Amino acid sequence: MALKHDNENDLDRYAADCLPRVWRAHEFSHWMSGLLHGPTAEDTEHTVEAHARYGRALQYARLDSLRTSRAHQDFFAENYTGI
């Protein structure tokens, strides 16, 4: 689109527009891997700092998903209230 219309606005916004979706995919993958496989030997080889950064990014993805997804809001409310 930018090349066709000589407009770089979409390119300038690309990371901001796409990163939340990418982190939601990471969060789902992390959740599914933990559910099916649990911790692995590689988990212990990560540095504490890298693991903390990844965990923080997953936290933000989860919070964003809770903010934007009605299904996640319902799931959260049902589990929070014990229904």
N, CA, C and O atoms as a Maestro MAE file, in Angstrom:
{
 s_m_m2io_version
 :::
 2.0.0
}

f_m_ct {
 s_m_title
 :::
 protein
 m_atom[332] {
  # First column is atom index #
  i_m_mmod_type
  r_m_x_coord
  r_m_y_coord
  r_m_z_coord
  i_m_residue_number
  s_m_chain_name
  s_m_pdb_residue_name
  s_m_pdb_atom_name
  i_m_atomic_number
  :::
  1 25 0.815 -1.175 0.000 1 A "MET " " N  " 7
  2 3 0.000 0.000 0.000 1 A "MET " " CA " 6
  3 2 0.876 1.262 0.000 1 A "MET " " C  " 6
  4 15 0.585 2.213 -0.725 1 A "MET " " O  " 8
  5 25 1.936 1.274 0.802 2 A "ALA " " N  " 7
  6 3 2.805 2.450 0.877 2 A "ALA " " CA " 6
  7 2 3.483 2.709 -0.457 2 A "ALA " " C  " 6
  8 15 3.599 3.857 -0.885 2 A "ALA " " O  " 8
  9 25 3.929 1.653 -1.112 3 A "LEU " " N  " 7
  10 3 4.598 1.837 -2.401 3 A "LEU " " CA " 6
  11 2 3.622 2.278 -3.472 3 A "LEU " " C  " 6
  12 15 3.950 3.114 -4.315 3 A "LEU " " O  " 8
  13 25 2.441 1.727 -3.443 4 A "LYS " " N  " 7
  14 3 1.445 2.044 -4.460 4 A "LYS " " CA " 6
  15 2 0.960 3.486 -4.348 4 A "LYS " " C  " 6
  16 15 0.747 4.147 -5.365 4 A "LYS " " O  " 8
  17 25 0.783 3.979 -3.126 5 A "HIS " " N  " 7
  18 3 0.207 5.299 -2.913 5 A "HIS " " CA " 6
  19 2 1.222 6.316 -2.388 5 A "HIS " " C  " 6
  20 15 0.853 7.438 -2.043 5 A "HIS " " O  " 8
  21 25 2.496 5.930 -2.328 6 A "ASP " " N  " 7
  22 3 3.556 6.807 -1.823 6 A "ASP " " CA " 6
  23 2 3.174 7.410 -0.466 6 A "ASP " " C  " 6
  24 15 3.314 8.611 -0.232 6 A "ASP " " O  " 8
  25 25 2.687 6.529 0.418 7 A "ASN " " N  " 7
  26 3 2.259 6.957 1.747 7 A "ASN " " CA " 6
  27 2 2.851 5.980 2.755 7 A "ASN " " C  " 6
  28 15 2.524 4.794 2.736 7 A "ASN " " O  " 8
  29 25 3.706 6.465 3.621 8 A "GLU " " N  " 7
  30 3 4.387 5.590 4.573 8 A "GLU " " CA " 6
  31 2 3.726 5.558 5.944 8 A "GLU " " C  " 6
  32 15 4.294 4.982 6.872 8 A "GLU " " O  " 8
  33 25 2.568 6.145 6.104 9 A "ASN " " N  " 7
  34 3 1.890 6.147 7.406 9 A "ASN " " CA " 6
  35 2 1.630 4.734 7.905 9 A "ASN " " C  " 6
  36 15 1.857 4.439 9.078 9 A "ASN " " O  " 8
  37 25 1.153 3.855 7.019 10 A "ASP " " N  " 7
  38 3 0.895 2.472 7.431 10 A "ASP " " CA " 6
  39 2 2.176 1.768 7.855 10 A "ASP " " C  " 6
  40 15 2.178 1.001 8.818 10 A "ASP " " O  " 8
  41 25 3.274 2.030 7.131 11 A "LEU " " N  " 7
  42 3 4.555 1.426 7.506 11 A "LEU " " CA " 6
  43 2 5.030 1.948 8.859 11 A "LEU " " C  " 6
  44 15 5.574 1.195 9.667 11 A "LEU " " O  " 8
  45 25 4.823 3.227 9.096 12 A "ASP " " N  " 7
  46 3 5.236 3.812 10.371 12 A "ASP " " CA " 6
  47 2 4.463 3.215 11.542 12 A "ASP " " C  " 6
  48 15 4.992 3.127 12.650 12 A "ASP " " O  " 8
  49 25 3.222 2.805 11.312 13 A "ARG " " N  " 7
  50 3 2.383 2.235 12.370 13 A "ARG " " CA " 6
  51 2 2.468 0.714 12.448 13 A "ARG " " C  " 6
  52 15 1.874 0.108 13.340 13 A "ARG " " O  " 8
  53 25 3.200 0.092 11.528 14 A "TYR " " N  " 7
  54 3 3.186 -1.366 11.417 14 A "TYR " " CA " 6
  55 2 3.511 -2.069 12.737 14 A "TYR " " C  " 6
  56 15 2.760 -2.940 13.176 14 A "TYR " " O  " 8
  57 25 4.609 -1.701 13.361 15 A "ALA " " N  " 7
  58 3 5.009 -2.374 14.602 15 A "ALA " " CA " 6
  59 2 3.967 -2.170 15.690 15 A "ALA " " C  " 6
  60 15 3.593 -3.121 16.376 15 A "ALA " " O  " 8
  61 25 3.497 -0.945 15.854 16 A "ALA " " N  " 7
  62 3 2.504 -0.673 16.898 16 A "ALA " " CA " 6
  63 2 1.205 -1.420 16.632 16 A "ALA " " C  " 6
  64 15 0.543 -1.862 17.570 16 A "ALA " " O  " 8
  65 25 0.837 -1.565 15.372 17 A "ASP " " N  " 7
  66 3 -0.398 -2.274 15.026 17 A "ASP " " CA " 6
  67 2 -0.251 -3.785 15.161 17 A "ASP " " C  " 6
  68 15 -1.195 -4.466 15.561 17 A "ASP " " O  " 8
  69 25 0.923 -4.312 14.833 18 A "CYS " " N  " 7
  70 3 1.107 -5.769 14.782 18 A "CYS " " CA " 6
  71 2 1.623 -6.394 16.071 18 A "CYS " " C  " 6
  72 15 1.303 -7.546 16.365 18 A "CYS " " O  " 8
  73 25 2.416 -5.657 16.846 19 A "LEU " " N  " 7
  74 3 3.013 -6.258 18.039 19 A "LEU " " CA " 6
  75 2 1.995 -6.801 19.033 19 A "LEU " " C  " 6
  76 15 2.234 -7.877 19.583 19 A "LEU " " O  " 8
  77 25 0.882 -6.136 19.301 20 A "PRO " " N  " 7
  78 3 -0.085 -6.740 20.219 20 A "PRO " " CA " 6
  79 2 -0.583 -8.108 19.738 20 A "PRO " " C  " 6
  80 15 -0.742 -9.028 20.540 20 A "PRO " " O  " 8
  81 25 -0.828 -8.239 18.440 21 A "ARG " " N  " 7
  82 3 -1.267 -9.522 17.889 21 A "ARG " " CA " 6
  83 2 -0.162 -10.578 18.008 21 A "ARG " " C  " 6
  84 15 -0.435 -11.739 18.313 21 A "ARG " " O  " 8
  85 25 1.073 -10.167 17.765 22 A "VAL " " N  " 7
  86 3 2.203 -11.094 17.878 22 A "VAL " " CA " 6
  87 2 2.338 -11.577 19.324 22 A "VAL " " C  " 6
  88 15 2.542 -12.766 19.570 22 A "VAL " " O  " 8
  89 25 2.222 -10.642 20.285 23 A "TRP " " N  " 7
  90 3 2.349 -11.047 21.692 23 A "TRP " " CA " 6
  91 2 1.172 -11.905 22.148 23 A "TRP " " C  " 6
  92 15 1.351 -12.778 22.997 23 A "TRP " " O  " 8
  93 25 -0.025 -11.682 21.609 24 A "ARG " " N  " 7
  94 3 -1.153 -12.569 21.927 24 A "ARG " " CA " 6
  95 2 -0.868 -13.980 21.427 24 A "ARG " " C  " 6
  96 15 -1.198 -14.956 22.099 24 A "ARG " " O  " 8
  97 25 -0.257 -14.090 20.253 25 A "ALA " " N  " 7
  98 3 0.108 -15.412 19.722 25 A "ALA " " CA " 6
  99 2 1.172 -16.054 20.605 25 A "ALA " " C  " 6
  100 15 1.108 -17.253 20.878 25 A "ALA " " O  " 8
  101 25 2.148 -15.269 21.052 26 A "HIS " " N  " 7
  102 3 3.167 -15.795 21.972 26 A "HIS " " CA " 6
  103 2 2.520 -16.271 23.268 26 A "HIS " " C  " 6
  104 15 2.848 -17.341 23.782 26 A "HIS " " O  " 8
  105 25 1.606 -15.473 23.785 27 A "GLU " " N  " 7
  106 3 0.958 -15.821 25.044 27 A "GLU " " CA " 6
  107 2 0.190 -17.124 24.906 27 A "GLU " " C  " 6
  108 15 0.262 -17.979 25.788 27 A "GLU " " O  " 8
  109 25 -0.545 -17.288 23.812 28 A "PHE " " N  " 7
  110 3 -1.294 -18.529 23.607 28 A "PHE " " CA " 6
  111 2 -0.341 -19.713 23.472 28 A "PHE " " C  " 6
  112 15 -0.572 -20.772 24.055 28 A "PHE " " O  " 8
  113 25 0.720 -19.531 22.707 29 A "SER " " N  " 7
  114 3 1.695 -20.604 22.525 29 A "SER " " CA " 6
  115 2 2.344 -20.994 23.852 29 A "SER " " C  " 6
  116 15 2.527 -22.178 24.134 29 A "SER " " O  " 8
  117 25 2.690 -20.002 24.657 30 A "HIS " " N  " 7
  118 3 3.292 -20.258 25.963 30 A "HIS " " CA " 6
  119 2 2.314 -21.010 26.864 30 A "HIS " " C  " 6
  120 15 2.690 -21.964 27.545 30 A "HIS " " O  " 8
  121 25 1.072 -20.575 26.859 31 A "TRP " " N  " 7
  122 3 0.044 -21.221 27.671 31 A "TRP " " CA " 6
  123 2 -0.151 -22.670 27.222 31 A "TRP " " C  " 6
  124 15 -0.186 -23.582 28.048 31 A "TRP " " O  " 8
  125 25 -0.277 -22.877 25.907 32 A "MET " " N  " 7
  126 3 -0.514 -24.223 25.379 32 A "MET " " CA " 6
  127 2 0.679 -25.138 25.654 32 A "MET " " C  " 6
  128 15 0.495 -26.295 26.032 32 A "MET " " O  " 8
  129 25 1.887 -24.636 25.469 33 A "SER " " N  " 7
  130 3 3.081 -25.450 25.747 33 A "SER " " CA " 6
  131 2 3.157 -25.829 27.213 33 A "SER " " C  " 6
  132 15 3.464 -26.972 27.551 33 A "SER " " O  " 8
  133 25 2.877 -24.864 28.090 34 A "GLY " " N  " 7
  134 3 2.883 -25.163 29.520 34 A "GLY " " CA " 6
  135 2 1.816 -26.160 29.898 34 A "GLY " " C  " 6
  136 15 2.033 -27.016 30.757 34 A "GLY " " O  " 8
  137 25 0.664 -26.057 29.262 35 A "LEU " " N  " 7
  138 3 -0.434 -26.971 29.534 35 A "LEU " " CA " 6
  139 2 -0.087 -28.395 29.110 35 A "LEU " " C  " 6
  140 15 -0.348 -29.347 29.846 35 A "LEU " " O  " 8
  141 25 0.496 -28.539 27.934 36 A "LEU " " N  " 7
  142 3 0.744 -29.863 27.387 36 A "LEU " " CA " 6
  143 2 2.080 -30.468 27.810 36 A "LEU " " C  " 6
  144 15 2.203 -31.689 27.903 36 A "LEU " " O  " 8
  145 25 3.074 -29.631 28.064 37 A "HIS " " N  " 7
  146 3 4.418 -30.168 28.283 37 A "HIS " " CA " 6
  147 2 5.040 -29.801 29.616 37 A "HIS " " C  " 6
  148 15 5.931 -30.513 30.078 37 A "HIS " " O  " 8
  149 25 4.619 -28.738 30.246 38 A "GLY " " N  " 7
  150 3 5.232 -28.311 31.491 38 A "GLY " " CA " 6
  151 2 6.621 -27.744 31.260 38 A "GLY " " C  " 6
  152 15 7.038 -27.573 30.115 38 A "GLY " " O  " 8
  153 25 7.341 -27.452 32.337 39 A "PRO " " N  " 7
  154 3 8.686 -26.881 32.204 39 A "PRO " " CA " 6
  155 2 9.634 -27.863 31.524 39 A "PRO " " C  " 6
  156 15 9.509 -29.077 31.680 39 A "PRO " " O  " 8
  157 25 10.581 -27.319 30.768 40 A "THR " " N  " 7
  158 3 11.575 -28.157 30.095 40 A "THR " " CA " 6
  159 2 12.960 -27.828 30.630 40 A "THR " " C  " 6
  160 15 13.138 -26.860 31.368 40 A "THR " " O  " 8
  161 25 13.931 -28.639 30.252 41 A "ALA " " N  " 7
  162 3 15.313 -28.401 30.667 41 A "ALA " " CA " 6
  163 2 15.814 -27.059 30.153 41 A "ALA " " C  " 6
  164 15 16.612 -26.395 30.815 41 A "ALA " " O  " 8
  165 25 15.341 -26.653 28.956 42 A "GLU " " N  " 7
  166 3 15.776 -25.379 28.398 42 A "GLU " " CA " 6
  167 2 15.344 -24.207 29.272 42 A "GLU " " C  " 6
  168 15 16.023 -23.181 29.308 42 A "GLU " " O  " 8
  169 25 14.228 -24.347 29.973 43 A "ASP " " N  " 7
  170 3 13.745 -23.262 30.822 43 A "ASP " " CA " 6
  171 2 14.786 -22.873 31.864 43 A "ASP " " C  " 6
  172 15 14.900 -21.697 32.211 43 A "ASP " " O  " 8
  173 25 15.531 -23.823 32.359 44 A "THR " " N  " 7
  174 3 16.526 -23.532 33.386 44 A "THR " " CA " 6
  175 2 17.778 -22.893 32.797 44 A "THR " " C  " 6
  176 15 18.589 -22.336 33.538 44 A "THR " " O  " 8
  177 25 17.950 -22.963 31.469 45 A "GLU " " N  " 7
  178 3 19.143 -22.418 30.835 45 A "GLU " " CA " 6
  179 2 18.982 -20.942 30.466 45 A "GLU " " C  " 6
  180 15 19.971 -20.273 30.165 45 A "GLU " " O  " 8
  181 25 17.759 -20.431 30.484 46 A "HIS " " N  " 7
  182 3 17.535 -19.020 30.165 46 A "HIS " " CA " 6
  183 2 18.102 -18.146 31.272 46 A "HIS " " C  " 6
  184 15 18.101 -18.516 32.446 46 A "HIS " " O  " 8
  185 25 18.579 -16.992 30.874 47 A "THR " " N  " 7
  186 3 19.030 -16.056 31.893 47 A "THR " " CA " 6
  187 2 17.815 -15.494 32.620 47 A "THR " " C  " 6
  188 15 16.717 -15.437 32.064 47 A "THR " " O  " 8
  189 25 18.015 -15.093 33.828 48 A "VAL " " N  " 7
  190 3 16.933 -14.539 34.631 48 A "VAL " " CA " 6
  191 2 16.379 -13.283 33.972 48 A "VAL " " C  " 6
  192 15 15.163 -13.090 33.936 48 A "VAL " " O  " 8
  193 25 17.247 -12.435 33.455 49 A "GLU " " N  " 7
  194 3 16.805 -11.175 32.846 49 A "GLU " " CA " 6
  195 2 15.956 -11.424 31.598 49 A "GLU " " C  " 6
  196 15 14.905 -10.804 31.437 49 A "GLU " " O  " 8
  197 25 16.394 -12.314 30.722 50 A "ALA " " N  " 7
  198 3 15.634 -12.606 29.505 50 A "ALA " " CA " 6
  199 2 14.297 -13.239 29.857 50 A "ALA " " C  " 6
  200 15 13.277 -12.923 29.244 50 A "ALA " " O  " 8
  201 25 14.297 -14.113 30.822 51 A "HIS " " N  " 7
  202 3 13.060 -14.759 31.248 51 A "HIS " " CA " 6
  203 2 12.087 -13.728 31.834 51 A "HIS " " C  " 6
  204 15 10.882 -13.790 31.589 51 A "HIS " " O  " 8
  205 25 12.619 -12.791 32.601 52 A "ALA " " N  " 7
  206 3 11.781 -11.747 33.196 52 A "ALA " " CA " 6
  207 2 11.192 -10.841 32.117 52 A "ALA " " C  " 6
  208 15 10.018 -10.479 32.195 52 A "ALA " " O  " 8
  209 25 11.992 -10.466 31.103 53 A "ARG " " N  " 7
  210 3 11.479 -9.626 30.009 53 A "ARG " " CA " 6
  211 2 10.378 -10.349 29.245 53 A "ARG " " C  " 6
  212 15 9.351 -9.752 28.923 53 A "ARG " " O  " 8
  213 25 10.584 -11.625 28.953 54 A "TYR " " N  " 7
  214 3 9.589 -12.406 28.229 54 A "TYR " " CA " 6
  215 2 8.314 -12.530 29.060 54 A "TYR " " C  " 6
  216 15 7.210 -12.371 28.539 54 A "TYR " " O  " 8
  217 25 8.468 -12.810 30.338 55 A "GLY " " N  " 7
  218 3 7.317 -12.919 31.228 55 A "GLY " " CA " 6
  219 2 6.535 -11.616 31.318 55 A "GLY " " C  " 6
  220 15 5.304 -11.635 31.353 55 A "GLY " " O  " 8
  221 25 7.230 -10.494 31.355 56 A "ARG " " N  " 7
  222 3 6.564 -9.193 31.406 56 A "ARG " " CA " 6
  223 2 5.782 -8.942 30.111 56 A "ARG " " C  " 6
  224 15 4.651 -8.457 30.151 56 A "ARG " " O  " 8
  225 25 6.387 -9.273 28.966 57 A "ALA " " N  " 7
  226 3 5.686 -9.096 27.685 57 A "ALA " " CA " 6
  227 2 4.452 -9.990 27.614 57 A "ALA " " C  " 6
  228 15 3.418 -9.570 27.096 57 A "ALA " " O  " 8
  229 25 4.547 -11.216 28.127 58 A "LEU " " N  " 7
  230 3 3.375 -12.093 28.175 58 A "LEU " " CA " 6
  231 2 2.306 -11.517 29.097 58 A "LEU " " C  " 6
  232 15 1.114 -11.600 28.798 58 A "LEU " " O  " 8
  233 25 2.725 -10.943 30.200 59 A "GLN " " N  " 7
  234 3 1.769 -10.327 31.117 59 A "GLN " " CA " 6
  235 2 0.993 -9.227 30.404 59 A "GLN " " C  " 6
  236 15 -0.230 -9.151 30.520 59 A "GLN " " O  " 8
  237 25 1.697 -8.381 29.671 60 A "TYR " " N  " 7
  238 3 1.034 -7.294 28.946 60 A "TYR " " CA " 6
  239 2 0.089 -7.848 27.884 60 A "TYR " " C  " 6
  240 15 -0.997 -7.305 27.677 60 A "TYR " " O  " 8
  241 25 0.493 -8.925 27.211 61 A "ALA " " N  " 7
  242 3 -0.376 -9.542 26.204 61 A "ALA " " CA " 6
  243 2 -1.645 -10.080 26.859 61 A "ALA " " C  " 6
  244 15 -2.736 -9.940 26.308 61 A "ALA " " O  " 8
  245 25 -1.505 -10.691 28.026 62 A "ARG " " N  " 7
  246 3 -2.675 -11.213 28.740 62 A "ARG " " CA " 6
  247 2 -3.603 -10.090 29.175 62 A "ARG " " C  " 6
  248 15 -4.822 -10.189 29.039 62 A "ARG " " O  " 8
  249 25 -3.015 -9.023 29.699 63 A "LEU " " N  " 7
  250 3 -3.833 -7.882 30.120 63 A "LEU " " CA " 6
  251 2 -4.528 -7.230 28.932 63 A "LEU " " C  " 6
  252 15 -5.691 -6.841 29.032 63 A "LEU " " O  " 8
  253 25 -3.829 -7.109 27.815 64 A "ASP " " N  " 7
  254 3 -4.442 -6.537 26.622 64 A "ASP " " CA " 6
  255 2 -5.569 -7.426 26.112 64 A "ASP " " C  " 6
  256 15 -6.611 -6.929 25.685 64 A "ASP " " O  " 8
  257 25 -5.364 -8.714 26.156 65 A "SER " " N  " 7
  258 3 -6.410 -9.640 25.731 65 A "SER " " CA " 6
  259 2 -7.622 -9.543 26.657 65 A "SER " " C  " 6
  260 15 -8.762 -9.591 26.197 65 A "SER " " O  " 8
  261 25 -7.380 -9.408 27.937 66 A "LEU " " N  " 7
  262 3 -8.475 -9.250 28.884 66 A "LEU " " CA " 6
  263 2 -9.216 -7.933 28.645 66 A "LEU " " C  " 6
  264 15 -10.428 -7.853 28.840 66 A "LEU " " O  " 8
  265 25 -8.488 -6.913 28.226 67 A "ARG " " N  " 7
  266 3 -9.091 -5.620 27.948 67 A "ARG " " CA " 6
  267 2 -9.929 -5.635 26.671 67 A "ARG " " C  " 6
  268 15 -10.936 -4.933 26.591 67 A "ARG " " O  " 8
  269 25 -9.529 -6.424 25.673 68 A "THR " " N  " 7
  270 3 -10.158 -6.338 24.358 68 A "THR " " CA " 6
  271 2 -11.059 -7.518 23.990 68 A "THR " " C  " 6
  272 15 -11.856 -7.401 23.059 68 A "THR " " O  " 8
  273 25 -10.962 -8.624 24.674 69 A "SER " " N  " 7
  274 3 -11.714 -9.825 24.285 69 A "SER " " CA " 6
  275 2 -12.878 -10.089 25.235 69 A "SER " " C  " 6
  276 15 -12.680 -10.315 26.428 69 A "SER " " O  " 8
  277 25 -14.073 -10.058 24.701 70 A "ARG " " N  " 7
  278 3 -15.258 -10.335 25.525 70 A "ARG " " CA " 6
  279 2 -15.206 -11.760 26.076 70 A "ARG " " C  " 6
  280 15 -15.589 -11.992 27.223 70 A "ARG " " O  " 8
  281 25 -14.743 -12.700 25.284 71 A "ALA " " N  " 7
  282 3 -14.640 -14.083 25.750 71 A "ALA " " CA " 6
  283 2 -13.686 -14.187 26.942 71 A "ALA " " C  " 6
  284 15 -13.979 -14.892 27.907 71 A "ALA " " O  " 8
  285 25 -12.557 -13.498 26.882 72 A "HIS " " N  " 7
  286 3 -11.612 -13.526 28.005 72 A "HIS " " CA " 6
  287 2 -12.178 -12.806 29.224 72 A "HIS " " C  " 6
  288 15 -11.933 -13.215 30.359 72 A "HIS " " O  " 8
  289 25 -12.932 -11.740 28.993 73 A "GLN " " N  " 7
  290 3 -13.570 -11.033 30.097 73 A "GLN " " CA " 6
  291 2 -14.577 -11.939 30.803 73 A "GLN " " C  " 6
  292 15 -14.627 -11.979 32.032 73 A "GLN " " O  " 8
  293 25 -15.379 -12.664 30.022 74 A "ASP " " N  " 7
  294 3 -16.347 -13.594 30.605 74 A "ASP " " CA " 6
  295 2 -15.647 -14.710 31.372 74 A "ASP " " C  " 6
  296 15 -16.047 -15.051 32.485 74 A "ASP " " O  " 8
  297 25 -14.597 -15.279 30.771 75 A "PHE " " N  " 7
  298 3 -13.827 -16.345 31.421 75 A "PHE " " CA " 6
  299 2 -13.247 -15.848 32.741 75 A "PHE " " C  " 6
  300 15 -13.328 -16.530 33.763 75 A "PHE " " O  " 8
  301 25 -12.660 -14.649 32.709 76 A "PHE " " N  " 7
  302 3 -12.075 -14.068 33.920 76 A "PHE " " CA " 6
  303 2 -13.126 -13.867 34.987 76 A "PHE " " C  " 6
  304 15 -12.924 -14.237 36.144 76 A "PHE " " O  " 8
  305 25 -14.265 -13.273 34.600 77 A "ALA " " N  " 7
  306 3 -15.332 -12.971 35.570 77 A "ALA " " CA " 6
  307 2 -15.867 -14.260 36.190 77 A "ALA " " C  " 6
  308 15 -16.086 -14.325 37.400 77 A "ALA " " O  " 8
  309 25 -16.075 -15.278 35.369 78 A "GLU " " N  " 7
  310 3 -16.603 -16.550 35.891 78 A "GLU " " CA " 6
  311 2 -15.619 -17.190 36.868 78 A "GLU " " C  " 6
  312 15 -16.025 -17.689 37.918 78 A "GLU " " O  " 8
  313 25 -14.342 -17.179 36.533 79 A "ASN " " N  " 7
  314 3 -13.362 -17.789 37.408 79 A "ASN " " CA " 6
  315 2 -13.072 -16.947 38.641 79 A "ASN " " C  " 6
  316 15 -12.822 -17.489 39.717 79 A "ASN " " O  " 8
  317 25 -13.102 -15.638 38.495 80 A "TYR " " N  " 7
  318 3 -12.836 -14.754 39.622 80 A "TYR " " CA " 6
  319 2 -13.937 -14.867 40.675 80 A "TYR " " C  " 6
  320 15 -13.665 -14.842 41.876 80 A "TYR " " O  " 8
  321 25 -15.170 -14.992 40.218 81 A "THR " " N  " 7
  322 3 -16.289 -15.071 41.156 81 A "THR " " CA " 6
  323 2 -16.619 -16.502 41.557 81 A "THR " " C  " 6
  324 15 -17.466 -16.730 42.421 81 A "THR " " O  " 8
  325 25 -15.950 -17.467 40.931 82 A "GLY " " N  " 7
  326 3 -16.162 -18.865 41.303 82 A "GLY " " CA " 6
  327 2 -17.433 -19.467 40.733 82 A "GLY " " C  " 6
  328 15 -17.930 -20.464 41.255 82 A "GLY " " O  " 8
  329 25 -17.958 -18.888 39.687 83 A "ILE " " N  " 7
  330 3 -19.190 -19.422 39.066 83 A "ILE " " CA " 6
  331 2 -18.844 -20.610 38.203 83 A "ILE " " C  " 6
  332 15 -19.729 -21.207 37.592 83 A "ILE " " O  " 8
  :::
 }
 m_bond[331] {
  # First column is bond index #
  i_m_from
  i_m_to
  i_m_order
  :::
  1 1 2 1
  2 2 3 1
  3 3 4 2
  4 3 5 1
  5 5 6 1
  6 6 7 1
  7 7 8 2
  8 7 9 1
  9 9 10 1
  10 10 11 1
  11 11 12 2
  12 11 13 1
  13 13 14 1
  14 14 15 1
  15 15 16 2
  16 15 17 1
  17 17 18 1
  18 18 19 1
  19 19 20 2
  20 19 21 1
  21 21 22 1
  22 22 23 1
  23 23 24 2
  24 23 25 1
  25 25 26 1
  26 26 27 1
  27 27 28 2
  28 27 29 1
  29 29 30 1
  30 30 31 1
  31 31 32 2
  32 31 33 1
  33 33 34 1
  34 34 35 1
  35 35 36 2
  36 35 37 1
  37 37 38 1
  38 38 39 1
  39 39 40 2
  40 39 41 1
  41 41 42 1
  42 42 43 1
  43 43 44 2
  44 43 45 1
  45 45 46 1
  46 46 47 1
  47 47 48 2
  48 47 49 1
  49 49 50 1
  50 50 51 1
  51 51 52 2
  52 51 53 1
  53 53 54 1
  54 54 55 1
  55 55 56 2
  56 55 57 1
  57 57 58 1
  58 58 59 1
  59 59 60 2
  60 59 61 1
  61 61 62 1
  62 62 63 1
  63 63 64 2
  64 63 65 1
  65 65 66 1
  66 66 67 1
  67 67 68 2
  68 67 69 1
  69 69 70 1
  70 70 71 1
  71 71 72 2
  72 71 73 1
  73 73 74 1
  74 74 75 1
  75 75 76 2
  76 75 77 1
  77 77 78 1
  78 78 79 1
  79 79 80 2
  80 79 81 1
  81 81 82 1
  82 82 83 1
  83 83 84 2
  84 83 85 1
  85 85 86 1
  86 86 87 1
  87 87 88 2
  88 87 89 1
  89 89 90 1
  90 90 91 1
  91 91 92 2
  92 91 93 1
  93 93 94 1
  94 94 95 1
  95 95 96 2
  96 95 97 1
  97 97 98 1
  98 98 99 1
  99 99 100 2
  100 99 101 1
  101 101 102 1
  102 102 103 1
  103 103 104 2
  104 103 105 1
  105 105 106 1
  106 106 107 1
  107 107 108 2
  108 107 109 1
  109 109 110 1
  110 110 111 1
  111 111 112 2
  112 111 113 1
  113 113 114 1
  114 114 115 1
  115 115 116 2
  116 115 117 1
  117 117 118 1
  118 118 119 1
  119 119 120 2
  120 119 121 1
  121 121 122 1
  122 122 123 1
  123 123 124 2
  124 123 125 1
  125 125 126 1
  126 126 127 1
  127 127 128 2
  128 127 129 1
  129 129 130 1
  130 130 131 1
  131 131 132 2
  132 131 133 1
  133 133 134 1
  134 134 135 1
  135 135 136 2
  136 135 137 1
  137 137 138 1
  138 138 139 1
  139 139 140 2
  140 139 141 1
  141 141 142 1
  142 142 143 1
  143 143 144 2
  144 143 145 1
  145 145 146 1
  146 146 147 1
  147 147 148 2
  148 147 149 1
  149 149 150 1
  150 150 151 1
  151 151 152 2
  152 151 153 1
  153 153 154 1
  154 154 155 1
  155 155 156 2
  156 155 157 1
  157 157 158 1
  158 158 159 1
  159 159 160 2
  160 159 161 1
  161 161 162 1
  162 162 163 1
  163 163 164 2
  164 163 165 1
  165 165 166 1
  166 166 167 1
  167 167 168 2
  168 167 169 1
  169 169 170 1
  170 170 171 1
  171 171 172 2
  172 171 173 1
  173 173 174 1
  174 174 175 1
  175 175 176 2
  176 175 177 1
  177 177 178 1
  178 178 179 1
  179 179 180 2
  180 179 181 1
  181 181 182 1
  182 182 183 1
  183 183 184 2
  184 183 185 1
  185 185 186 1
  186 186 187 1
  187 187 188 2
  188 187 189 1
  189 189 190 1
  190 190 191 1
  191 191 192 2
  192 191 193 1
  193 193 194 1
  194 194 195 1
  195 195 196 2
  196 195 197 1
  197 197 198 1
  198 198 199 1
  199 199 200 2
  200 199 201 1
  201 201 202 1
  202 202 203 1
  203 203 204 2
  204 203 205 1
  205 205 206 1
  206 206 207 1
  207 207 208 2
  208 207 209 1
  209 209 210 1
  210 210 211 1
  211 211 212 2
  212 211 213 1
  213 213 214 1
  214 214 215 1
  215 215 216 2
  216 215 217 1
  217 217 218 1
  218 218 219 1
  219 219 220 2
  220 219 221 1
  221 221 222 1
  222 222 223 1
  223 223 224 2
  224 223 225 1
  225 225 226 1
  226 226 227 1
  227 227 228 2
  228 227 229 1
  229 229 230 1
  230 230 231 1
  231 231 232 2
  232 231 233 1
  233 233 234 1
  234 234 235 1
  235 235 236 2
  236 235 237 1
  237 237 238 1
  238 238 239 1
  239 239 240 2
  240 239 241 1
  241 241 242 1
  242 242 243 1
  243 243 244 2
  244 243 245 1
  245 245 246 1
  246 246 247 1
  247 247 248 2
  248 247 249 1
  249 249 250 1
  250 250 251 1
  251 251 252 2
  252 251 253 1
  253 253 254 1
  254 254 255 1
  255 255 256 2
  256 255 257 1
  257 257 258 1
  258 258 259 1
  259 259 260 2
  260 259 261 1
  261 261 262 1
  262 262 263 1
  263 263 264 2
  264 263 265 1
  265 265 266 1
  266 266 267 1
  267 267 268 2
  268 267 269 1
  269 269 270 1
  270 270 271 1
  271 271 272 2
  272 271 273 1
  273 273 274 1
  274 274 275 1
  275 275 276 2
  276 275 277 1
  277 277 278 1
  278 278 279 1
  279 279 280 2
  280 279 281 1
  281 281 282 1
  282 282 283 1
  283 283 284 2
  284 283 285 1
  285 285 286 1
  286 286 287 1
  287 287 288 2
  288 287 289 1
  289 289 290 1
  290 290 291 1
  291 291 292 2
  292 291 293 1
  293 293 294 1
  294 294 295 1
  295 295 296 2
  296 295 297 1
  297 297 298 1
  298 298 299 1
  299 299 300 2
  300 299 301 1
  301 301 302 1
  302 302 303 1
  303 303 304 2
  304 303 305 1
  305 305 306 1
  306 306 307 1
  307 307 308 2
  308 307 309 1
  309 309 310 1
  310 310 311 1
  311 311 312 2
  312 311 313 1
  313 313 314 1
  314 314 315 1
  315 315 316 2
  316 315 317 1
  317 317 318 1
  318 318 319 1
  319 319 320 2
  320 319 321 1
  321 321 322 1
  322 322 323 1
  323 323 324 2
  324 323 325 1
  325 325 326 1
  326 326 327 1
  327 327 328 2
  328 327 329 1
  329 329 330 1
  330 330 331 1
  331 331 332 2
  :::
 }
}
